Amino acid sequence: MKTVTIVGTGMGPNTVTAEGLRAIENADVLLGAPRMLADYAYLKKPSVPAYTAEKLRPVLEEHGEGTYAVLVSGDTGFYSAAAALCRELADCEVRLLPGISSLNYFSARLGRTWQDTALVSCHGREGALVDAVRRSSATFALTGGNIAQLADDLCRAGFGELTAQVGERLGMEGERICTMSVEQLKEESFDSLAVLLIENPWPDDRVRCGIPDEAFIRGKVPMTKAEIRAITMSKLAIRPVDVCWDVGCGTGSVTVEMALAAYRGRVYGVDKNEEAVVLTERNAAAFHLGNVKAIHGGAPDALRDLPAPDAVFVGGSGGQMSAVFDIVLEKNPRARIVVNAIALESAQAALTAFAVHGLEAELVQVGVSAAKTVAGLHMMMAQNPIFVISGGGSHE
């Protein structure tokens, strides 16, 4: 029986736990990244520079029975390779030994606690940092060596004045910890082994529906009004991790509310009007959102290369309602779809599209009147009645 111990080695040999060191000393073979194996070369043990799941299996087969120690940096439970290794080694006796994570170490070096800190890995997760910073008083990020890009994303979302603390080469020779504004981060160079802590004195973790119309930057393109937006969002039933499409995004008011709800997901606002795309981008920045991508193009062509959606709002289809449904449901047959229509013909096109695609549609008509003060009196001013047609997915 092969016995494999996955050892979290902390920030290096000075921070490995006593239990972890014993496992390393008692192993027949050591595996891991070359820089970690070099720290234990004095043990004179067979060492193999293999640490990914696909490379580990051939090594174990070659060496046969025995005890193996796989060295992983930091802690085995904090954005570690350990999870993938455990899946690959299901037929072995596997033991995990925790280590000191970069979060533990950096927080201690800064003299602060971390239990209320939002944790983010920015390896391939576009927009994740911005939305964590918006929602949290403190956000810790594994940067993936792209601090300048992360800083640029934060600045575009209006966070340039926030305080950032960078930990570079933690626990190793050349360790550096520095504090500066997010804006200043864009001009600095850092080692690829760097982590980031952003403090936000004014976090906002609200999920808002029916945001007042005047809160948005307006132009000459259509905007879904606050009360209709609130009903539309209730029908979309968006989850935090959802991928959302706003087809015919206009001013971007629905895009913004989608993004606030899908704060761990992604929202794509699509419109054939270039002014609408610019306004959507400006409104996303005004609400400090990092999970929005505005796309200039008409439906259905602009939708073909988007990732599969969980929730789709159709505010305008350019007469291509059925084609939009084709693409949405081809990518995800369980997508939730909501259509807003003013004209009877548009409502009928939506109902037909639902029926043709085998979906039961729910139809409501919403009429909203808002008071306007005239000569000290409150007069009710009616908006156009709106059809809200929804179906697909699960609304439970």
C-alpha positions as CSV (number, residue, x, y, z in Angstrom):
1,M,0.0,0.0,0.0
2,K,1.3,3.4,-1.0
3,T,1.1,6.0,1.8
4,V,1.1,9.6,0.7
5,T,1.3,12.5,3.1
6,I,0.5,15.9,1.5
7,V,2.4,18.4,3.7
8,G,1.6,22.1,3.8
9,T,5.1,23.6,4.1
10,G,4.0,27.1,5.1
11,M,6.1,30.0,3.8
12,G,9.3,27.8,3.9
13,P,11.5,25.7,6.2
14,N,11.3,28.2,9.0
15,T,7.5,28.0,9.1
16,V,6.8,24.3,8.5
17,T,5.1,22.6,11.5
18,A,6.9,20.0,13.7
19,E,4.4,17.4,12.5
20,G,5.0,18.3,8.9
21,L,8.8,18.2,9.3
22,R,8.6,14.7,10.8
23,A,6.5,13.5,7.8
24,I,9.1,14.9,5.5
25,E,12.0,13.2,7.4
26,N,10.2,9.9,7.6
27,A,9.2,9.7,3.9
28,D,11.0,7.4,1.5
29,V,10.5,9.8,-1.4
30,L,9.8,13.5,-1.5
31,L,7.8,15.1,-4.3
32,G,7.1,18.8,-5.0
33,A,8.1,21.9,-6.8
34,P,11.9,22.2,-7.2
35,R,12.2,25.3,-5.0
36,M,10.5,23.4,-2.1
37,L,12.5,20.3,-2.6
38,A,15.7,22.3,-2.4
39,D,14.9,23.3,1.1
40,Y,15.1,19.7,2.2
41,A,18.1,18.6,0.0
42,Y,20.1,18.1,3.2
43,L,18.0,15.0,4.0
44,K,19.7,13.2,1.1
45,K,16.3,11.5,0.1
46,P,15.1,10.6,-3.4
47,S,13.3,13.7,-4.6
48,V,11.2,14.1,-7.7
49,P,10.0,17.5,-9.1
50,A,6.4,16.4,-9.6
51,Y,3.6,18.1,-7.8
52,T,0.6,18.1,-10.2
53,A,-2.0,15.4,-10.1
54,E,-1.2,14.1,-13.7
55,K,2.5,14.0,-13.0
56,L,2.3,12.3,-9.6
57,R,0.7,9.1,-10.7
58,P,3.6,7.9,-12.9
59,V,6.1,8.6,-10.2
60,L,4.2,6.5,-7.6
61,E,3.9,3.6,-10.1
62,E,7.6,3.8,-10.8
63,H,8.7,3.8,-7.2
64,G,6.2,1.3,-6.0
65,E,5.3,0.6,-2.3
66,G,6.5,3.0,0.4
67,T,5.9,6.3,2.0
68,Y,5.7,9.5,0.0
69,A,5.6,13.2,1.1
70,V,4.2,15.7,-1.4
71,L,5.3,19.2,-0.5
72,V,2.8,22.0,-1.2
73,S,3.3,25.6,-0.3
74,G,1.2,27.3,2.4
75,D,-1.7,25.4,3.9
76,T,-3.3,22.3,2.3
77,G,-6.8,23.8,2.7
78,F,-6.2,27.3,1.3
79,Y,-6.3,27.4,-2.5
80,S,-3.9,24.4,-2.5
81,A,-3.1,21.7,-5.0
82,A,-4.0,19.2,-2.3
83,A,-7.7,18.8,-3.4
84,A,-6.8,17.7,-6.9
85,L,-4.1,15.4,-5.5
86,C,-6.5,13.7,-3.2
87,R,-8.9,13.0,-6.1
88,E,-6.0,11.5,-8.1
89,L,-4.8,9.4,-5.3
90,A,-8.1,7.9,-4.2
91,D,-6.6,4.4,-4.2
92,C,-3.8,5.4,-1.9
93,E,-3.7,6.0,1.8
94,V,-3.6,9.8,1.9
95,R,-3.1,12.1,4.8
96,L,-3.2,15.9,4.9
97,L,-1.0,18.0,7.2
98,P,-1.9,21.6,7.4
99,G,0.6,24.4,7.1
100,I,0.8,28.1,7.7
101,S,-0.9,29.9,4.8
102,S,0.2,33.2,3.3
103,L,-3.0,34.7,4.9
104,N,-1.9,33.5,8.4
105,Y,1.6,34.7,8.0
106,F,0.9,38.0,6.4
107,S,-1.8,38.9,8.9
108,A,0.6,38.1,11.7
109,R,3.3,40.3,10.1
110,L,0.8,43.1,9.9
111,G,-0.3,42.6,13.5
112,R,-4.0,42.1,12.6
113,T,-6.6,39.4,12.8
114,W,-8.1,37.9,9.7
115,Q,-11.4,36.2,10.7
116,D,-13.5,39.0,9.0
117,T,-11.4,39.2,5.9
118,A,-12.7,38.2,2.5
119,L,-10.5,35.7,0.7
120,V,-9.9,35.7,-3.1
121,S,-7.7,33.9,-5.5
122,C,-7.2,36.0,-8.6
123,H,-5.7,33.1,-10.7
124,G,-8.0,33.2,-13.7
125,R,-10.9,34.9,-11.9
126,E,-11.7,38.1,-13.7
127,G,-13.4,40.7,-11.6
128,A,-13.4,38.6,-8.4
129,L,-11.2,41.1,-6.5
130,V,-13.2,44.2,-7.3
131,D,-16.5,42.7,-6.0
132,A,-14.9,41.3,-2.9
133,V,-13.4,44.7,-2.1
134,R,-16.8,46.4,-2.7
135,R,-18.5,44.1,-0.2
136,S,-15.8,43.8,2.5
137,S,-13.9,46.0,4.9
138,A,-10.7,43.9,4.2
139,T,-9.9,41.7,1.3
140,F,-6.9,39.3,1.0
141,A,-5.9,38.2,-2.5
142,L,-3.5,35.7,-4.0
143,T,-2.5,37.8,-7.0
144,G,-1.1,35.3,-9.5
145,G,1.7,37.8,-10.1
146,N,-0.6,40.4,-11.9
147,I,-0.8,43.2,-9.3
148,A,-0.7,46.0,-11.9
149,Q,-3.7,44.6,-13.7
150,L,-5.6,44.1,-10.5
151,A,-4.8,47.6,-9.5
152,D,-6.1,48.9,-12.8
153,D,-9.3,47.0,-12.4
154,L,-9.8,48.4,-8.9
155,C,-9.1,52.0,-10.2
156,R,-11.6,51.7,-13.0
157,A,-14.2,50.6,-10.4
158,G,-13.5,53.8,-8.4
159,F,-11.2,52.2,-5.7
160,G,-8.0,54.0,-6.5
161,E,-7.8,55.8,-3.2
162,L,-8.1,52.7,-1.0
163,T,-5.1,51.5,1.0
164,A,-3.3,48.4,-0.2
165,Q,-0.7,46.3,1.6
166,V,1.6,44.0,-0.4
167,G,3.5,41.0,0.9
168,E,6.2,39.9,-1.4
169,R,8.3,36.7,-1.1
170,L,6.8,36.1,2.4
171,G,9.0,34.0,4.6
172,M,11.8,33.9,2.1
173,E,15.0,35.8,1.4
174,G,14.1,39.2,0.1
175,E,10.7,39.4,1.9
176,R,9.1,42.9,1.5
177,I,6.0,44.4,2.9
178,C,4.8,47.8,1.8
179,T,1.8,50.0,2.0
180,M,0.5,52.4,-0.6
181,S,-2.7,53.5,-2.4
182,V,-4.3,51.3,-5.0
183,E,-3.5,54.0,-7.6
184,Q,0.2,53.8,-6.7
185,L,0.2,50.0,-7.1
186,K,-0.1,50.4,-10.9
187,E,3.3,52.0,-11.1
188,E,5.2,49.5,-8.9
189,S,6.8,46.2,-9.8
190,F,6.4,43.1,-7.6
191,D,7.6,39.6,-7.6
192,S,5.2,36.9,-8.8
193,L,5.1,35.5,-5.3
194,A,3.1,38.4,-3.8
195,V,-0.2,38.7,-1.9
196,L,-2.4,41.7,-1.5
197,L,-4.6,43.1,1.3
198,I,-7.1,45.9,0.5
199,E,-8.9,47.9,3.2
200,N,-12.3,49.5,2.4
201,P,-13.7,51.8,5.1
202,W,-17.0,52.0,3.3
203,P,-18.0,48.4,2.3
204,D,-21.4,47.8,0.7
205,D,-22.7,44.3,0.6
206,R,-26.3,45.1,-0.2
207,V,-28.1,43.2,-2.9
208,R,-30.4,46.0,-4.2
209,C,-33.5,45.7,-6.3
210,G,-35.4,48.6,-7.8
211,I,-32.6,51.1,-7.4
212,P,-33.9,54.6,-7.9
213,D,-33.7,55.7,-11.5
214,E,-31.9,58.9,-10.6
215,A,-29.0,56.8,-9.2
216,F,-28.0,55.9,-12.8
217,I,-26.1,57.9,-15.4
218,R,-28.6,58.6,-18.1
219,G,-28.4,59.1,-21.8
220,K,-30.7,58.9,-24.8
221,V,-31.1,55.1,-24.7
222,P,-34.0,53.3,-23.0
223,M,-33.8,52.3,-19.3
224,T,-35.9,49.8,-17.4
225,K,-37.6,51.8,-14.6
226,A,-37.1,51.0,-10.9
227,E,-40.4,49.3,-10.1
228,I,-40.3,47.1,-13.3
229,R,-36.7,46.3,-12.5
230,A,-37.6,45.0,-9.1
231,I,-40.3,42.7,-10.5
232,T,-37.9,41.6,-13.3
233,M,-35.2,40.7,-10.8
234,S,-37.7,38.7,-8.7
235,K,-38.6,36.6,-11.7
236,L,-34.9,36.1,-12.6
237,A,-34.2,34.6,-9.2
238,I,-30.4,35.1,-9.6
239,R,-27.9,33.3,-7.4
240,P,-24.5,34.7,-6.4
241,V,-22.5,32.4,-8.7
242,D,-24.7,32.8,-11.8
243,V,-23.6,33.8,-15.3
244,C,-26.2,36.4,-16.5
245,W,-27.0,38.0,-19.9
246,D,-28.7,41.3,-20.4
247,V,-29.8,41.4,-24.0
248,G,-30.5,44.9,-25.1
249,C,-28.9,46.4,-22.0
250,G,-29.7,50.1,-22.7
251,T,-28.5,52.2,-19.9
252,G,-27.4,49.2,-18.0
253,S,-29.7,49.5,-15.0
254,V,-30.7,45.8,-15.2
255,T,-27.1,44.8,-15.8
256,V,-26.1,46.6,-12.6
257,E,-28.8,44.9,-10.5
258,M,-27.9,41.5,-12.0
259,A,-24.2,42.1,-11.1
260,L,-25.1,43.1,-7.5
261,A,-27.0,39.8,-7.2
262,A,-24.5,37.6,-9.0
263,Y,-21.5,39.0,-7.0
264,R,-19.5,35.8,-7.5
265,G,-20.6,35.4,-11.1
266,R,-20.4,37.3,-14.3
267,V,-22.8,39.6,-16.2
268,Y,-22.7,40.3,-19.9
269,G,-24.6,43.4,-21.2
270,V,-25.1,43.3,-24.9
271,D,-26.5,46.1,-27.1
272,K,-26.3,47.1,-30.8
273,N,-26.2,50.8,-29.7
274,E,-22.7,52.0,-28.9
275,E,-23.9,54.7,-26.6
276,A,-25.7,52.0,-24.6
277,V,-22.5,50.0,-24.2
278,V,-20.7,53.1,-23.0
279,L,-23.4,54.0,-20.5
280,T,-23.5,50.4,-19.2
281,E,-19.8,50.5,-18.6
282,R,-20.0,53.9,-16.8
283,N,-22.9,52.7,-14.6
284,A,-21.0,49.5,-13.7
285,A,-18.0,51.6,-12.6
286,A,-20.3,54.0,-10.7
287,F,-21.6,51.1,-8.6
288,H,-18.0,49.7,-8.1
289,L,-18.7,46.5,-10.1
290,G,-16.0,44.3,-11.5
291,N,-18.1,41.4,-12.8
292,V,-19.6,43.2,-15.8
293,K,-18.6,43.0,-19.4
294,A,-20.4,45.3,-21.9
295,I,-20.5,44.1,-25.5
296,H,-21.3,46.1,-28.6
297,G,-23.3,44.0,-31.0
298,G,-26.7,42.9,-32.0
299,A,-28.6,39.7,-31.0
300,P,-28.3,36.9,-31.8
301,D,-24.8,37.1,-33.3
302,A,-23.2,38.9,-30.3
303,L,-24.4,36.1,-28.0
304,R,-22.8,33.2,-29.8
305,D,-19.4,33.3,-28.1
306,L,-20.7,34.1,-24.5
307,P,-20.5,31.5,-21.8
308,A,-23.6,29.5,-21.0
309,P,-26.0,31.7,-19.0
310,D,-28.0,30.8,-15.9
311,A,-30.3,33.8,-16.1
312,V,-31.2,35.9,-19.2
313,F,-33.0,39.2,-19.4
314,V,-34.3,40.2,-22.8
315,G,-35.1,43.9,-22.9
316,G,-34.7,44.2,-26.7
317,S,-34.1,41.5,-29.3
318,G,-34.2,43.5,-32.5
319,G,-37.0,41.3,-33.8
320,Q,-34.9,38.1,-33.2
321,M,-36.7,36.8,-30.1
322,S,-36.8,33.1,-31.3
323,A,-33.1,33.2,-32.4
324,V,-32.1,34.5,-29.0
325,F,-34.0,31.7,-27.3
326,D,-32.3,29.2,-29.6
327,I,-28.8,30.3,-28.5
328,V,-29.7,30.6,-24.8
329,L,-31.3,27.1,-24.6
330,E,-28.6,25.5,-26.7
331,K,-26.0,26.7,-24.2
332,N,-28.1,25.9,-21.1
333,P,-31.5,24.2,-21.5
334,R,-32.3,25.1,-17.8
335,A,-31.6,28.8,-18.2
336,R,-34.1,31.2,-16.6
337,I,-35.4,33.7,-19.1
338,V,-37.4,36.9,-18.5
339,V,-38.6,39.2,-21.3
340,N,-40.0,42.7,-20.9
341,A,-42.2,44.1,-23.6
342,I,-44.2,47.3,-24.2
343,A,-45.8,46.4,-27.5
344,L,-48.4,43.7,-27.8
345,E,-46.5,42.2,-30.8
346,S,-43.3,41.9,-28.7
347,A,-45.2,40.2,-25.9
348,Q,-46.7,37.8,-28.4
349,A,-43.3,37.1,-29.9
350,A,-42.0,36.2,-26.4
351,L,-45.0,33.9,-25.7
352,T,-44.5,32.2,-29.0
353,A,-40.7,31.7,-28.3
354,F,-41.4,30.1,-25.0
355,A,-44.1,27.8,-26.5
356,V,-41.9,26.8,-29.5
357,H,-39.1,25.9,-27.1
358,G,-41.4,23.8,-24.9
359,L,-41.4,26.2,-21.9
360,E,-44.4,27.3,-19.9
361,A,-44.5,31.0,-19.7
362,E,-45.8,33.2,-16.9
363,L,-47.2,36.5,-18.0
364,V,-48.0,39.5,-15.9
365,Q,-48.8,43.1,-16.9
366,V,-47.4,45.8,-14.6
367,G,-48.8,49.3,-14.5
368,V,-46.9,51.8,-12.4
369,S,-48.0,55.3,-11.4
370,A,-45.7,57.7,-9.5
371,A,-46.8,60.8,-7.7
372,K,-45.7,64.2,-9.0
373,T,-46.3,67.3,-6.8
374,V,-48.2,70.0,-8.7
375,A,-49.3,73.2,-6.8
376,G,-49.0,71.3,-3.5
377,L,-51.0,68.4,-4.7
378,H,-49.9,64.8,-5.5
379,M,-50.9,63.9,-9.0
380,M,-50.4,60.3,-10.1
381,M,-48.5,60.1,-13.4
382,A,-48.8,56.8,-15.2
383,Q,-45.9,55.0,-16.9
384,N,-46.4,52.7,-19.9
385,P,-47.8,49.3,-18.9
386,I,-45.2,46.6,-19.2
387,F,-45.5,42.9,-20.0
388,V,-43.2,40.7,-17.9
389,I,-42.9,37.2,-19.4
390,S,-40.8,34.6,-17.7
391,G,-40.1,30.9,-17.8
392,G,-37.5,28.2,-17.8
393,G,-35.1,27.1,-15.1
394,S,-36.2,26.8,-11.5
395,H,-37.9,29.7,-9.7
396,E,-38.2,27.9,-6.3
